[in-house]
Amino acid sequence: MSSVAHTLVVLASEAGEHHESAGSTPYLIGGGTLVVLLFLLAVLIFFGGGREHS
């Protein structure tokens, strides 16, 4: 195996091992998404509250 291919294999295996080091990143993404959706819901209720459709 060439040294370039060996280096790529080592880098790929090390990159695969660090997937759990993200820690609380999924919680930050989920929390941010929740805040954005709640803001959009509040805007929808605020602007749509005074309009009646028959």
C-alpha positions as CSV (number, residue, x, y, z in Angstrom):
1,M,0.0,0.0,0.0
2,S,1.4,3.4,-0.9
3,S,2.1,5.9,1.8
4,V,-0.6,8.3,0.5
5,A,-3.3,5.6,0.6
6,H,-2.1,4.5,4.1
7,T,-2.3,8.1,5.3
8,L,-5.9,8.5,3.9
9,V,-6.9,5.2,5.6
10,V,-5.5,6.4,9.0
11,L,-7.2,9.9,8.6
12,A,-10.5,8.3,7.7
13,S,-10.4,5.9,10.7
14,E,-9.5,8.7,13.1
15,A,-12.3,10.9,11.7
16,G,-14.8,8.1,12.4
17,E,-13.7,7.8,16.0
18,H,-14.5,11.5,16.8
19,H,-18.2,11.4,16.1
20,E,-19.1,11.3,19.8
21,S,-17.0,14.2,20.8
22,A,-19.7,16.6,19.5
23,G,-21.2,16.6,23.0
24,S,-24.1,19.0,23.2
25,T,-24.1,20.1,19.6
26,P,-27.3,18.3,18.7
27,Y,-29.1,19.9,21.7
28,L,-27.9,23.4,20.5
29,I,-29.2,22.7,17.0
30,G,-32.5,21.4,18.3
31,G,-32.9,24.2,20.7
32,G,-32.2,26.8,18.0
33,T,-34.6,25.2,15.7
34,L,-37.3,25.2,18.4
35,V,-36.7,28.8,19.2
36,V,-37.1,29.8,15.5
37,L,-40.2,27.7,15.1
38,L,-41.8,29.2,18.2
39,F,-40.9,32.7,17.0
40,L,-42.6,32.0,13.6
41,L,-45.6,30.6,15.4
42,A,-45.9,33.8,17.5
43,V,-45.6,36.0,14.4
44,L,-48.3,34.0,12.7
45,I,-50.6,34.3,15.7
46,F,-49.8,38.0,16.1
47,F,-50.4,39.0,12.5
48,G,-53.3,36.5,11.9
49,G,-55.2,37.3,15.1
50,G,-57.1,40.2,13.8
51,R,-58.2,38.8,10.5
52,E,-61.4,36.8,10.1
53,H,-62.1,34.7,7.1
54,S,-65.7,33.9,6.2
